[in-house]
């Protein structure tokens, strides 16, 4: 059941990336657009710093799609 939820979230992220490529970089604006709180991708609930597993997956997807900018 949890996997299906993560699959749906991943599909939603891909759709958002396709529609809003400039929002592909993790920012407060991106969090507002997706409805995710900072703590979804970051261990610190206010954002920044180490990533959660979801954040690491998102970062890896950015790199695979050529959208990552250091």
C-alpha positions as CSV (number, residue, x, y, z in Angstrom):
1,X,0.0,0.0,0.0
2,X,2.8,2.4,0.9
3,X,4.6,1.7,-2.4
4,X,1.5,2.7,-4.3
5,X,1.4,6.0,-2.5
6,X,5.1,6.6,-3.3
7,X,4.5,5.7,-6.9
8,X,1.6,8.2,-7.1
9,X,3.8,10.9,-5.6
10,X,6.6,10.1,-8.0
11,X,4.2,10.4,-10.9
12,X,2.9,13.7,-9.6
13,X,6.5,15.0,-9.2
14,X,7.3,14.0,-12.8
15,X,4.1,15.7,-14.1
16,X,5.0,18.9,-12.2
17,X,8.6,18.7,-13.5
18,X,7.2,18.5,-17.0
19,X,4.8,21.4,-16.5
20,X,7.1,23.6,-14.4
21,X,10.7,22.8,-15.2
22,X,12.0,25.9,-13.5
23,X,10.3,24.7,-10.3
24,X,12.4,21.5,-10.4
25,X,14.9,22.9,-7.9
26,X,14.0,22.4,-4.3
27,X,12.9,25.8,-3.0
28,X,10.1,27.1,-0.8
29,X,8.2,27.9,-4.0
30,X,8.5,24.3,-5.1
31,X,7.2,23.2,-1.7
32,X,4.2,25.5,-2.1
33,X,3.5,24.3,-5.6
34,X,3.6,20.6,-4.7
35,X,1.9,21.0,-1.3
36,X,4.8,19.2,0.3
37,X,6.3,20.6,3.5
38,X,10.1,21.0,3.7
39,X,10.3,18.0,6.0
40,X,9.2,15.8,3.1
41,X,12.6,16.1,1.5
42,X,14.7,17.4,4.4
43,X,15.4,15.9,7.8
44,X,15.2,19.4,9.3
45,X,11.5,20.4,9.4
46,X,12.4,23.9,8.2
47,X,14.3,22.7,5.2
48,X,17.9,22.6,4.1
49,X,20.6,20.2,5.2
50,X,20.5,16.5,5.1
51,X,17.8,14.8,2.9
52,X,15.3,12.2,3.7
53,X,15.1,9.1,1.5
54,X,12.4,10.9,-0.6
55,X,14.7,13.9,-0.9
56,X,17.6,11.7,-2.0
57,X,15.3,10.0,-4.6
58,X,14.1,13.4,-5.9
59,X,17.7,14.6,-6.2
60,X,18.8,11.5,-8.0
61,X,15.9,11.9,-10.5
62,X,16.9,15.5,-11.1
63,X,20.4,14.3,-11.9
64,X,19.1,11.6,-14.2
65,X,16.9,14.1,-16.1
66,X,19.8,16.6,-16.4
67,X,17.9,19.2,-14.3
68,X,20.2,19.3,-11.4
69,X,22.3,22.4,-10.8
70,X,24.8,22.4,-8.0
